[in-house]
Amino acid sequence: MGSRKIEVWQEGNRLIIGDSPQLVVDLDSQENYILADGMKQPYLREVALSRDLLRRKAEKCPGKRGELLLCSGM
C-alpha cells in the first residue's frame, strides 16, 4: 500500500483532517464527527488531540501544516 498525503488544518478550535469526507476534531470539547456531503455524522472512535501537542510538534518539525501529522508519526 503506497503512502499518500492527507491535508490537515486548524480553524479556531477545530482540527480538520482530509478532503472528503473530513474528520473534524473539536480541540476544546474533544467531540469528533465526520463531515460528508454537508452532513455531520458522529465519529464513534475516540480521537484525543490537544493544542499543546500540535504546537510542540510543529516547532520540532517545521514545514507546511499538512506535514504536521507525518512528523508526529500519526
BELMO-V719041 format. One record per helix or strand. SS is the DSSP state (H for helix, E for strand). FROM is the first residue (numbers start at 1). LEN is the number of residues. If there is no record, write none. Layout:
# BELMO-V719041
ss-><SS	SS>
from-><FROM	FROM>
len-><LEN	LEN>
This chain:
# BELMO-V719041
ss-><E	E	E	E	E	H	H>
from-><8	14	22	32	39	51	65>
len-><4	4	5	5	4	10	8>
